[in-house]
């Protein structure tokens, strides 16, 4: 039994399965939001910049509350945190279906859904899984949970597009809200919290959350991981929010945009398993450098070849393989360096940086489009940031941090 976790009522791999399914639903819906941009613009006063701002607010809140939500999950349990997040998520989507103003979109799809995502996605679930799965299998487990987000993208995105086609965007939002209630039932399979009375392997008393955060903030590797994950967030939000519209501007049908997002999800299933496998066997920091460099190469090739339905779908497949492979590698590196007792908190801080990047990826691309009439600057920024991230990860000191033992009081 893992000494860092409270007693479990379910097996580690049942927890992994429930966690992956929760991520399938929560991230699947999130990755489909880009499909609502044009239908909402035709129905209410929401242009691309306004919609991009709502998604940017969502991503920003998703990140800002992540450390506190992660700390709450460590202390009170992942299951309770997930239930609250799922209920807020459902409420946010349902209210989005009733609004007709830009402010309403910002408050519902932006604020409420952003807060809810923090409690129903990677940080809370990976923190719980990391404490119960053996260290030598942690990368594989993280890869399976991460793949859940991609399965959701592959299944939920085309499902969402089909409902929009046969009905309207408001009805589709209500259907997605109903899906979030399934998470409430699945949360029973993600139990456990960090045991405050458990001893470290060296027999010392576990440090407080504040001490763990203070220690990590002084480690250069932690700062570099934050910078690198900012880049990942920029890429994810820019593509998931604006790729369908970019393809539509070029004369491709809406089904190609939806198909591109679905293929990103499909190929990231393979990518998540692959990079989870690599996380258990190779230097995580070096694999991260290679991954970000590969993103830059894929984007450059996409922009150089003539745009067509074929090139769009090939690009989606390629970038999809590299999509969320950063999650098992980055979270695994945090656990490797700092341990798993406060993994939800520390990875929550790193994920907050990811969401800062997401804010700029969603909003700045929309602002740039309004000013220049194209996404050229956003594509150039994506390439430059990918090369920067590749360089930042290489020098990370990834040896486990040695704590000064704190003797147990008699």
Secondary structure by P-SEA (a helix, b strand, c coil): cccccccccccaaaaaaaaaaaaaaaaaaaaacccaaaaaaacccccaaaaaaaaaaaaaaaccaaaaaaaaaacccaaaaaaaaaaaaaaaaaaaaccccaaaaaaccccaaaaaaaacccaaaaaaaaacccccaaaaaaaaaaaaaaaaaacaaaaaaaaaaaccaaaaaaaaaaaaaaaaaaccccccccccccccccccccccaaaaaaaaaacaaaaaaaaaaaaaaaaaaaaaccaaaaaaaacccaaaaaaaaaaaaaaaaaaaaaaaaaaacccaaaaaaaaaaaaaaaaaaaaaccccaaaaaaaaaaaaaaccccaaaaaaaaaaaccccaaaaaaaaaaaaaaaaaaaaccaaaaaaaacccaaaaaaaaaaaaaaaaaaaccccccccccccccccc
